Amino acid sequence: VQLQASGGGLVQAGGSLRLSCAASGNINSIYAMAWHRQAPGKQRELVAGITSGGSTDYADSVKGRFTISRDNAKNTVYMQMNSLKPEDTAVYYCNAVLLLFGDYKSHWGQGTLVTVSS
């Protein structure tokens, strides 16, 4: 699976951005997709995820502000980020978890930088 992330940029605190992640390749094996982020000097963390069945999960820090969704026709996952805060500044990575022959395999896209100015 290949993942192409886009949508990062510079925004003021309180603003919004929408990230997109387009999947190609063995998309029928995708079990779930997610967005992770890594801020400078910090570990990568899960931000939001969505399963093939549409179930979603969010980090506590983004609940109520971020919304993850998917467009199956376009094989694309989106993350709408509202009320952005400076602490949301990070490189955001798209991730796909594939279920193949009973094993889960993780694939990563390139990161997209989100910078929130105060």
N, CA, C and O atoms as a DFTB+ gen file, in Angstrom:
472 C
 N C O
     1  1       0.846      -1.192       0.000
     2  2       0.000       0.000       0.000
     3  2       0.881       1.243       0.000
     4  3       1.851       1.334       0.752
     5  1       0.531       2.189      -0.849
     6  2       1.224       3.473      -0.868
     7  2       0.273       4.540      -0.326
     8  3      -0.915       4.554      -0.650
     9  1       0.805       5.414       0.486
    10  2       0.005       6.455       1.118
    11  2       0.579       7.813       0.764
    12  3       1.777       8.053       0.915
    13  1      -0.280       8.693       0.292
    14  2       0.134      10.047      -0.094
    15  2      -0.621      11.033       0.777
    16  3      -1.832      11.206       0.638
    17  1       0.110      11.678       1.676
    18  2      -0.498      12.636       2.592
    19  2      -0.324      14.052       2.070
    20  3       0.670      14.374       1.419
    21  1      -1.298      14.883       2.365
    22  2      -1.223      16.282       1.967
    23  2      -2.094      17.115       2.891
    24  3      -2.877      16.579       3.675
    25  1      -1.949      18.429       2.790
    26  2      -2.840      19.326       3.512
    27  2      -2.223      20.083       4.670
    28  3      -2.887      20.921       5.280
    29  1      -0.973      19.808       4.984
    30  2      -0.346      20.543       6.072
    31  2      -0.077      21.982       5.692
    32  3      -0.239      22.373       4.536
    33  1       0.334      22.766       6.672
    34  2       0.640      24.146       6.398
    35  2       0.753      24.958       7.670
    36  3       0.815      24.418       8.775
    37  1       0.780      26.256       7.494
    38  2       0.890      27.195       8.611
    39  2      -0.467      27.842       8.846
    40  3      -1.103      28.338       7.916
    41  1      -0.894      27.829      10.083
    42  2      -2.187      28.406      10.419
    43  2      -2.089      29.070      11.787
    44  3      -1.289      28.663      12.629
    45  1      -2.893      30.073      11.994
    46  2      -2.927      30.725      13.300
    47  2      -3.753      29.919      14.284
    48  3      -4.635      29.155      13.890
    49  1      -3.469      30.089      15.555
    50  2      -4.240      29.419      16.592
    51  2      -5.722      29.747      16.423
    52  3      -6.098      30.890      16.165
    53  1      -6.542      28.727      16.572
    54  2      -7.969      28.877      16.364
    55  2      -8.419      28.558      14.956
    56  3      -9.615      28.443      14.688
    57  1      -7.467      28.417      14.063
    58  2      -7.795      28.146      12.675
    59  2      -8.027      26.670      12.403
    60  3      -8.052      25.847      13.318
    61  1      -8.197      26.351      11.113
    62  2      -8.520      24.989      10.708
    63  2      -7.645      24.550       9.537
    64  3      -7.181      25.363       8.738
    65  1      -7.440      23.255       9.465
    66  2      -6.777      22.621       8.334
    67  2      -7.435      21.275       8.098
    68  3      -8.023      20.689       9.007
    69  1      -7.332      20.798       6.884
    70  2      -7.797      19.448       6.588
    71  2      -6.670      18.657       5.943
    72  3      -6.125      19.055       4.913
    73  1      -6.335      17.555       6.548
    74  2      -5.329      16.656       6.003
    75  2      -6.005      15.561       5.186
    76  3      -7.099      15.101       5.512
    77  1      -5.326      15.160       4.123
    78  2      -5.827      14.079       3.279
    79  2      -4.757      13.006       3.157
    80  3      -3.561      13.299       3.159
    81  1      -5.196      11.774       3.050
    82  2      -4.284      10.658       2.841
    83  2      -4.923       9.729       1.821
    84  3      -5.926       9.073       2.100
    85  1      -4.329       9.682       0.639
    86  2      -4.837       8.839      -0.438
    87  2      -4.070       7.527      -0.459
    88  3      -2.839       7.518      -0.470
    89  1      -4.793       6.432      -0.465
    90  2      -4.181       5.105      -0.478
    91  2      -4.278       4.493      -1.861
    92  3      -5.264       4.679      -2.573
    93  1      -3.244       3.763      -2.227
    94  2      -3.249       3.038      -3.495
    95  2      -2.543       1.714      -3.276
    96  3      -1.822       1.526      -2.296
    97  1      -2.767       0.797      -4.213
    98  2      -2.162      -0.514      -4.080
    99  2      -3.146      -1.510      -3.505
   100  3      -4.294      -1.569      -3.945
   101  1      -2.718      -2.288      -2.537
   102  2      -3.520      -3.368      -1.969
   103  2      -4.536      -2.824      -0.969
   104  3      -4.500      -3.175       0.210
   105  1      -5.436      -1.972      -1.440
   106  2      -6.334      -1.276      -0.525
   107  2      -7.397      -2.208       0.062
   108  3      -7.975      -1.896       1.103
   109  1      -7.661      -3.326      -0.577
   110  2      -8.684      -4.232      -0.061
   111  2      -8.261      -4.905       1.238
   112  3      -9.090      -5.469       1.952
   113  1      -6.981      -4.844       1.539
   114  2      -6.486      -5.459       2.776
   115  2      -6.381      -4.470       3.931
   116  3      -5.936      -4.824       5.023
   117  1      -6.789      -3.240       3.688
   118  2      -6.679      -2.230       4.737
   119  2      -7.719      -2.485       5.814
   120  3      -8.917      -2.534       5.535
   121  1      -7.257      -2.647       7.043
   122  2      -8.141      -2.866       8.184
   123  2      -8.511      -1.533       8.833
   124  3      -9.655      -1.324       9.234
   125  1      -7.542      -0.648       8.930
   126  2      -7.782       0.652       9.551
   127  2      -6.765       1.650       9.034
   128  3      -5.689       1.286       8.558
   129  1      -7.131       2.912       9.140
   130  2      -6.188       3.980       8.808
   131  2      -6.189       4.982       9.942
   132  3      -7.165       5.118      10.680
   133  1      -5.086       5.672      10.061
   134  2      -4.957       6.575      11.197
   135  2      -4.007       7.706      10.867
   136  3      -3.237       7.656       9.908
   137  1      -4.094       8.714      11.691
   138  2      -3.127       9.813      11.668
   139  2      -2.361       9.782      12.981
   140  3      -2.941       9.679      14.062
   141  1      -1.060       9.875      12.859
   142  2      -0.176      10.011      14.002
   143  2       0.556      11.341      13.850
   144  3       0.579      11.920      12.763
   145  1       1.136      11.812      14.910
   146  2       1.932      13.038      14.816
   147  2       3.163      12.947      15.720
   148  3       3.196      12.225      16.716
   149  1       4.154      13.709      15.318
   150  2       5.379      13.766      16.099
   151  2       5.847      15.201      16.191
   152  3       6.218      15.817      15.192
   153  1       5.824      15.721      17.397
   154  2       6.305      17.074      17.641
   155  2       7.802      17.018      17.929
   156  3       8.318      15.971      18.322
   157  1       8.493      18.118      17.741
   158  2       9.941      18.135      17.999
   159  2      10.265      17.682      19.416
   160  3       9.703      18.188      20.386
   161  1      11.170      16.733      19.520
   162  2      11.599      16.258      20.829
   163  2      10.632      15.331      21.519
   164  3      10.843      14.963      22.674
   165  1       9.571      14.944      20.830
   166  2       8.574      14.068      21.442
   167  2       8.397      12.799      20.625
   168  3       8.795      12.719      19.462
   169  1       7.787      11.807      21.271
   170  2       7.530      10.556      20.572
   171  2       6.318      10.706      19.662
   172  3       5.457      11.560      19.875
   173  1       6.274       9.853      18.643
   174  2       5.126       9.833      17.761
   175  2       3.917       9.329      18.542
   176  3       4.020       8.390      19.330
   177  1       2.768       9.969      18.311
   178  2       1.573       9.581      19.024
   179  2       0.399       9.446      18.068
   180  3       0.331      10.114      17.036
   181  1      -0.526       8.560      18.440
   182  2      -1.745       8.381      17.672
   183  2      -2.664       9.580      17.900
   184  3      -2.896       9.987      19.039
   185  1      -3.179      10.136      16.820
   186  2      -4.092      11.264      16.912
   187  2      -5.534      10.804      16.703
   188  3      -6.416      11.109      17.506
   189  1      -5.760      10.071      15.619
   190  2      -7.108       9.602      15.311
   191  2      -7.020       8.416      14.372
   192  3      -6.103       8.318      13.557
   193  1      -7.981       7.517      14.495
   194  2      -8.011       6.353      13.631
   195  2      -9.421       6.016      13.221
   196  3     -10.385       6.388      13.889
   197  1      -9.535       5.301      12.102
   198  2     -10.841       4.876      11.617
   199  2     -10.689       3.492      11.006
   200  3      -9.769       3.250      10.224
   201  1     -11.597       2.582      11.365
   202  2     -11.518       1.231      10.834
   203  2     -12.276       1.140       9.515
   204  3     -12.973       2.071       9.111
   205  1     -12.123       0.006       8.863
   206  2     -12.839      -0.201       7.610
   207  2     -14.341      -0.207       7.838
   208  3     -15.112       0.051       6.913
   209  1     -14.762      -0.498       9.059
   210  2     -16.175      -0.479       9.388
   211  2     -16.690       0.885       9.792
   212  3     -17.888       1.066      10.012
   213  1     -15.785       1.845       9.888
   214  2     -16.191       3.211      10.208
   215  2     -16.055       3.605      11.660
   216  3     -16.369       4.740      12.017
   217  1     -15.595       2.701      12.510
   218  2     -15.388       3.057      13.914
   219  2     -14.208       4.005      14.041
   220  3     -13.189       3.847      13.369
   221  1     -14.360       4.983      14.906
   222  2     -13.313       5.986      15.068
   223  2     -12.811       6.038      16.507
   224  3     -13.484       5.619      17.448
   225  1     -11.614       6.564      16.633
   226  2     -11.011       6.737      17.952
   227  2     -10.126       7.965      17.890
   228  3      -9.524       8.262      16.858
   229  1     -10.053       8.679      19.012
   230  2      -9.299       9.919      19.050
   231  2      -8.456      10.000      20.313
   232  3      -8.819       9.465      21.361
   233  1      -7.331      10.677      20.191
   234  2      -6.574      11.021      21.385
   235  2      -7.392      12.030      22.187
   236  3      -8.114      12.849      21.620
   237  1      -7.272      11.962      23.495
   238  2      -8.033      12.871      24.348
   239  2      -7.753      14.337      24.013
   240  3      -8.634      15.190      24.128
   241  1      -6.537      14.613      23.606
   242  2      -6.132      16.000      23.363
   243  2      -6.808      16.622      22.150
   244  3      -6.796      17.843      21.989
   245  1      -7.398      15.790      21.294
   246  2      -8.011      16.337      20.072
   247  2      -9.507      16.078      19.999
   248  3     -10.164      16.530      19.062
   249  1     -10.054      15.364      20.963
   250  2     -11.492      15.071      20.942
   251  2     -12.292      16.361      20.927
   252  3     -12.021      17.293      21.684
   253  1     -13.285      16.395      20.047
   254  2     -14.115      17.582      19.922
   255  2     -13.559      18.625      18.981
   256  3     -14.259      19.570      18.620
   257  1     -12.301      18.469      18.575
   258  2     -11.688      19.437      17.658
   259  2     -11.343      18.809      16.314
   260  3     -11.459      19.460      15.276
   261  1     -10.926      17.569      16.328
   262  2     -10.526      16.870      15.102
   263  2     -11.581      15.835      14.730
   264  3     -12.204      15.223      15.598
   265  1     -11.768      15.653      13.436
   266  2     -12.692      14.635      12.949
   267  2     -12.034      13.855      11.828
   268  3     -11.588      14.430      10.836
   269  1     -11.978      12.546      11.993
   270  2     -11.428      11.701      10.943
   271  2     -12.577      11.088      10.163
   272  3     -13.594      10.702      10.739
   273  1     -12.410      11.000       8.844
   274  2     -13.454      10.434       8.000
   275  2     -12.801       9.759       6.811
   276  3     -11.604       9.919       6.570
   277  1     -13.593       9.004       6.071
   278  2     -13.031       8.328       4.905
   279  2     -14.006       8.389       3.748
   280  3     -15.223       8.380       3.933
   281  1     -13.449       8.450       2.557
   282  2     -14.219       8.398       1.316
   283  2     -13.763       7.144       0.606
   284  3     -12.708       7.122      -0.026
   285  1     -14.568       6.095       0.714
   286  2     -14.152       4.804       0.144
   287  2     -14.032       4.858      -1.372
   288  3     -13.202       4.162      -1.955
   289  1     -14.845       5.670      -2.005
   290  2     -14.784       5.768      -3.461
   291  2     -13.454       6.355      -3.923
   292  3     -12.963       6.029      -5.003
   293  1     -12.886       7.215      -3.104
   294  2     -11.612       7.846      -3.453
   295  2     -10.435       7.213      -2.724
   296  3      -9.292       7.637      -2.898
   297  1     -10.713       6.193      -1.905
   298  2      -9.652       5.544      -1.125
   299  2      -8.847       6.572      -0.342
   300  3      -7.619       6.511      -0.280
   301  1      -9.551       7.495       0.239
   302  2      -8.896       8.610       0.918
   303  2      -9.463       8.780       2.324
   304  3     -10.667       8.659       2.551
   305  1      -8.575       9.058       3.243
   306  2      -8.954       9.380       4.613
   307  2      -8.636      10.845       4.860
   308  3      -7.595      11.349       4.438
   309  1      -9.534      11.511       5.542
   310  2      -9.362      12.921       5.843
   311  2      -9.312      13.124       7.362
   312  3      -9.832      12.321       8.136
   313  1      -8.686      14.197       7.746
   314  2      -8.778      14.624       9.137
   315  2      -8.996      16.132       9.162
   316  3      -8.108      16.917       8.830
   317  1     -10.187      16.505       9.561
   318  2     -10.511      17.913       9.714
   319  2     -10.052      18.357      11.091
   320  3     -10.438      17.777      12.106
   321  1      -9.231      19.382      11.116
   322  2      -8.676      19.872      12.372
   323  2      -9.164      21.297      12.597
   324  3      -8.818      22.209      11.846
   325  1      -9.959      21.475      13.622
   326  2     -10.504      22.779      13.963
   327  2      -9.950      23.250      15.302
   328  3      -9.391      22.465      16.068
   329  1     -10.107      24.511      15.565
   330  2      -9.659      25.104      16.830
   331  2      -8.225      24.706      17.141
   332  3      -7.908      24.279      18.251
   333  1      -7.381      24.851      16.156
   334  2      -5.999      24.405      16.310
   335  2      -5.268      25.217      17.368
   336  3      -5.504      26.411      17.548
   337  1      -4.379      24.529      18.053
   338  2      -3.590      25.125      19.127
   339  2      -2.101      25.017      18.789
   340  3      -1.705      24.135      18.026
   341  1      -1.291      25.886      19.336
   342  2       0.155      25.768      19.078
   343  2       0.700      24.384      19.426
   344  3       1.639      23.914      18.784
   345  1       0.135      23.740      20.413
   346  2       0.629      22.407      20.790
   347  2       0.245      21.326      19.781
   348  3       0.681      20.182      19.908
   349  1      -0.567      21.674      18.781
   350  2      -0.856      20.741      17.698
   351  2       0.244      20.751      16.644
   352  3       0.225      19.938      15.721
   353  1       1.188      21.652      16.772
   354  2       2.284      21.727      15.814
   355  2       3.087      20.438      15.835
   356  3       3.575      20.009      16.880
   357  1       3.216      19.830      14.665
   358  2       3.902      18.544      14.559
   359  2       3.958      18.136      13.095
   360  3       3.318      18.744      12.237
   361  1       4.726      17.108      12.832
   362  2       4.642      16.431      11.545
   363  2       3.583      15.346      11.692
   364  3       3.647      14.517      12.601
   365  1       2.625      15.361      10.803
   366  2       1.521      14.408      10.840
   367  2       1.772      13.314       9.802
   368  3       2.089      13.589       8.645
   369  1       1.620      12.076      10.249
   370  2       1.876      10.924       9.402
   371  2       0.608      10.110       9.212
   372  3      -0.129       9.854      10.164
   373  1       0.365       9.710       7.983
   374  2      -0.736       8.809       7.675
   375  2      -0.257       7.372       7.846
   376  3       0.873       7.033       7.496
   377  1      -1.128       6.544       8.384
   378  2      -0.773       5.161       8.648
   379  2      -1.918       4.261       8.208
   380  3      -3.088       4.576       8.425
   381  1      -1.570       3.141       7.591
   382  2      -2.568       2.135       7.225
   383  2      -2.171       0.806       7.844
   384  3      -1.013       0.394       7.773
   385  1      -3.131       0.151       8.442
   386  2      -2.897      -1.171       9.008
   387  2      -3.583      -2.188       8.111
   388  3      -4.798      -2.153       7.918
   389  1      -2.789      -3.083       7.573
   390  2      -3.318      -4.113       6.687
   391  2      -3.466      -5.425       7.451
   392  3      -2.643      -5.762       8.302
   393  1      -4.514      -6.143       7.135
   394  2      -4.712      -7.476       7.677
   395  2      -4.484      -8.478       6.556
   396  3      -5.293      -8.600       5.636
   397  1      -3.371      -9.191       6.650
   398  2      -2.987     -10.131       5.598
   399  2      -2.736     -11.491       6.223
   400  3      -1.827     -11.646       7.039
   401  1      -3.539     -12.480       5.842
   402  2      -3.353     -13.860       6.301
   403  2      -3.258     -13.916       7.822
   404  3      -2.435     -14.647       8.374
   405  1      -4.092     -13.150       8.485
   406  2      -4.145     -13.164       9.933
   407  2      -3.132     -12.285      10.627
   408  3      -3.159     -12.173      11.853
   409  1      -2.245     -11.661       9.887
   410  2      -1.235     -10.788      10.479
   411  2      -1.520      -9.332      10.132
   412  3      -1.994      -9.012       9.042
   413  1      -1.222      -8.472      11.078
   414  2      -1.375      -7.046      10.845
   415  2      -0.033      -6.462      10.423
   416  3       1.001      -6.752      11.025
   417  1      -0.062      -5.646       9.394
   418  2       1.158      -4.971       8.924
   419  2       0.865      -3.486       8.799
   420  3      -0.195      -3.087       8.318
   421  1       1.800      -2.690       9.229
   422  2       1.626      -1.248       9.247
   423  2       2.417      -0.604       8.120
   424  3       3.578      -0.940       7.888
   425  1       1.777       0.320       7.428
   426  2       2.425       1.083       6.368
   427  2       2.320       2.559       6.696
   428  3       1.322       3.015       7.254
   429  1       3.348       3.292       6.351
   430  2       3.397       4.709       6.659
   431  2       3.556       5.539       5.395
   432  3       4.266       5.164       4.462
   433  1       2.879       6.667       5.392
   434  2       3.086       7.641       4.335
   435  2       4.130       8.651       4.786
   436  3       4.628       8.597       5.910
   437  1       4.450       9.570       3.886
   438  2       5.395      10.618       4.280
   439  2       4.673      11.605       5.178
   440  3       3.446      11.686       5.140
   441  1       5.375      12.325       5.952
   442  2       4.756      13.263       6.871
   443  2       4.374      14.566       6.189
   444  3       4.907      14.930       5.142
   445  1       3.441      15.246       6.814
   446  2       3.073      16.582       6.368
   447  2       3.105      17.493       7.594
   448  3       2.537      17.170       8.637
   449  1       3.771      18.624       7.450
   450  2       4.019      19.496       8.594
   451  2       2.838      20.426       8.836
   452  3       2.350      21.095       7.925
   453  1       2.401      20.447      10.067
   454  2       1.375      21.383      10.520
   455  2       2.017      22.306      11.555
   456  3       2.554      21.854      12.566
   457  1       1.950      23.588      11.282
   458  2       2.503      24.573      12.198
   459  2       1.394      25.529      12.621
   460  3       0.752      26.164      11.785
   461  1       1.180      25.620      13.922
   462  2       0.142      26.502      14.459
   463  2       0.816      27.620      15.229
   464  3       1.490      27.382      16.232
   465  1       0.630      28.826      14.759
   466  2       1.258      29.975      15.407
   467  2       0.315      30.573      16.448
   468  3      -0.907      30.531      16.311
   469  1       0.919      31.123      17.482
   470  2       0.108      31.702      18.571
   471  2      -0.191      33.167      18.315
   472  3      -0.858      33.811      19.124
